[in-house]
Amino acid sequence: MFYDSEVIVENLGDFVREIIRLKELHEGRECIQWYRGHADKAWQLIPKVHRGFSGQDEELFRKERYLTNDFQARASVYNLRKPALTEYAGWLTLMQHYGLPTRLLDWSRSPLVALFFAVSDQNEDEKDACIWVLTPGRLNAAEKLEKPSSIDGVEYENSFLYNMAHRTIHTMIYTAFRRWELSGNLEARTPEDLKFDHRFKTLAGKIAACYPTEADSRVYNQFSTFTVHNASKKLSDLCDAATLSRVTIPHQKKKSLLYELEVCGITYSYIYPDLDHLAREVRENHQP
């Protein structure tokens, strides 16, 4: 069960102190933690494509494949840089960037960016917000995504923070685009098929933490990272208190916290570095 902080956040200083306390409580200064802000504390910690879904994982993947393949087919009419058809990591990142429901869940290496998302949604002004704090290395270790190594009779666990283009992640996101089934014709099976089939089965039902492959200004400014959900299970049900924590933001403090973030330069035009959000920011700053 995840750790629920009882600290009441009144201002930005309170928030930063609690983030530092959680970091040192778990593994100290060397601990890598990622953050995600929810404008409503009641929102579940699941990717957008999973929301409102109940059923078997294969039914979920089938629904997802309709979305991804339709997007790939129709994206060709737009004049933008597109990955090769089988570069699934690049496509999934692109789809996430433009709001298509995917199996990716956005995180940030910056607690201030996560706090901005938690307090800036005016539609949820009356709801308590929260910041989720994830220790990604612990998640990947607990999911046992890699085989252990044996050296001189001693077994060592292998645990990494991946890039989206890593072979392990590529295998985990394959079902978002294609259905896999090993050929029933024994003579048609290649060594590569057998190896992929083995990894495909061992990674079924797993969740992994990874860094993005794309490097546009939004990904850079938001310090973006992802968890990849190759299953319909929830992180909040999976993780223990050393892996996942939650800090509550009282709804009464949202506006003052947003102002403090703006003073520190965490604004709409920083989070979304484009002319639309710059114009919005300038317009709001000069309202009478």
N, C-alpha and C positions, 0 to 999 in steps of 0.2 A: 504494500500500500504506500502511495506517495506521501510526502511530508507536507502538511498544511501549516504554514506559518501563522502564528497568532499575533504578530506585530501589526499594529495599526499605523498605516502610512499616512502621515499628515502633510509631508512636503518632500521635496526632492532629496534633501539630506537624509531623511528617515529611510527612503527607498534605497539609496546607495549604501547606507550602513547595513541594511538587511541583506542586500545582495552580497556584500563583502562577508558578512557573518555566515551566510549559507555556503559561500565558497570555502571559507576556512573550516567550517564545521565538517565538510566532506573530505577534502583532500588538500586544503591549503592553497597557497599562491599558485602552485603549478597546476591546479585543477582547471580543466577546460570545461566551461559551461556555456550553454546556448539558451536563448530566451525567446519566449513567444507571448505576445500580449493579446488578451481577449477583452473586448469591451463589455461583455456580459460574462460574469463568473460561471454561469450555468452552462455555457457552451461546452460541448464535448471536444475532447482532444483527438479529433479524427480528420482525415483529409476530406476535401469537398466532395469527391466522387462517392464517398461512403455515406454521406449524410442522407438520412431518410431511407436507408436501405436495410432490409433484413432478409436473410436467406443464406444460401451456400456461397462460398468464395467464388466458385466457377461462374455462378450467375452474376456476381458482381463484376468479374473480369469480362464477361460477355457484354455487359452494359458499357463498361469502360472502352472496350474495343470498338464499339459503334462510334463513340465520341472521337477517339484518336484517329481512326481511319477516315472518318468523314472530314475531320480537320485537315489531315494530310492531303486528302484528295482536293479539297477546295482552296487550300492555301496557295496552290500553284498560280492562281490568277492574280495574286498580289505581288507587288514589286518589293520583296524583302529578301534578305539573305536567309536561305533555308538550309538545314542540314541535309545530308544524303538520306535517302529513304530509310535505310537500316541503321542510321545513327540515332537510336531510340533515346539515349540520354539527352541529346541536343533537342530533339523534338519535344520530349516531355517537359524540359525546362522552358522551351518556347511556349508551349501550351499553358503552363502554370503562369508564366509572365503575362499572358493575355487573358487570363481568367477562366480558361477551360477547366472544368472539374477533373482533377488528376489524383493519383495515389501519392502525390507529394504533399508534405506538410511543411510550411515555411517556418523557419527559425531565424534568429539573428545572433551574431556574436556580441552584439551591443545591447545591454539592458535598457539603455535610454531609447533606442529605436523601438524595442518591444513595448516600453512604457508609452511611447507616442501612439502606437496602434491601440493600446488599451484605453487611452483617455481622449482620443481625438474624434471618435464616432459620436456625432451629435444625436443620432437616432437612439442611442443607448444611454442618454444622460442620467436616467433614473435608476440604472442598474449598477451594482457593484462590479468592478472590473477585476482582473487578475493578471499576474505575470507567471507563466510557467517557466521553471528553471530545470533544464535537462543537463545531465552529465553524459555526453554522447559516448565517451569511451566505455563507460560502465554498461550502457545499453548494448553496444556491439559485442562486448565481452559476454554479457548474459545471454545474448541470442546465439552465441557459438556459431558465427558465420564462417569460420575457417577451421580446418582440422588442426588439432594440436601437433606439435613437433616432438619427436622422441630422440633424445641425444644421450647416449651412454646409459640407457635405461631410465632416464628421467624425462618426464613428459612436461612440455611447456605449452601453455595456451597461446594462441595467436589471435590478436585483436587489433584492428586498425580503424582509423577514421578514413573513409574512402573518398575518392573523387567520383562524381557521377559516371564518368567514363570507364571506371574500373570494371573488370570482367565480372566480379561478384555482383555489382549493382546492375550491370547489363543483363545478367541472368535473372535478377529479381524483377526487372521491369519488362521482361520479354512478354509476359502474359497481358500487359497493357496494350499490346499491338498485335500479337499473333498467338494462336493456340498451338501448344506443343504436344505431340504424341509420337513416341518412338515407333518406327516402322515395324509392322508385323512380319515383314519379309526379312529374315535373318541375313540374307546375302546383301540386302540393300543397306544394312547398318554399317556406318563407318566408325572408326575409333573416335572421331570428333563427336559424332552423334551420341555415342555411349557415354563419353565424358560429360557432354552437356546434359544428358538425361540424368546422370547421377547428381550433378550440382543443382539442376532444376528441382529435383525432388528434395534434396537436403535444405534448400533455401525456401521451400514452400512454407507459407505461414509465418515468415520472418519480417521483422522491422529493422531497418538499418539507418544509421546516421551517416551523412555524407556531405561533401562540399559541392557546389555547383561547377559546371564546366564553362558556362557563359560568363562573360566579364563586361556586361554593359554597365552604364552609370548607375542604374537603379540597384542592380545586384551589389555593386561596389559600395554605394552609400548606405544601403540597408544592412551591410555585413551579412549577406544572405547565406543560409545553410538550409539543409533539408533533412527530414526523415522520410524514408521510402517505405511504404506500407504494402507489403506483399501478402496481406491478410486483412480481415475485417475486424480483428481484435483491437482494443483501445490501449493506448500507451498508459493511461491512468490505471488500468486494471493490471497491466503487465509489470510496471516498474516499482521497485521498492523505494524506501525513503532516502536512500543514498544516491539514487539515480534521478528521481523526479521530485520537485518541490513546487509549491504554489504560494504566491504572495498576493493577498487581497488588497485592492485599492477601493476605499469607500467612495461611493458615487458623489458624495458631497465635495470631495477633494479633486475631482477630475479637472474642472476648469482652472483651478489654481496651479495644478501640476502641469497642465498644458502650457500655461503662461510661463512657468519656470523653464520648461523645455525650450520654448521659443526664445527666451533670453539666452539660453545656452546654444542656440543655433540649430536646434532640432525642430525644423519647420516643415510645412507641406512641400515647399520647393526643394528642400534638402532630401526628404524621403522620396519624393517623386520629381527627379530633376528633368522637367520638361517645361515648355512654354505655357501649357495650359495651367499647371499648378503655380508657376511663377505669376501668371496674370491673376489667378485667384488670390494669391497671397498679397500682391500689391493692391488689388481692389479692396480687400478686407482691411488692410493697414491704413487706407486713406478714406474709409467711410466716415462721414460726418458724425 
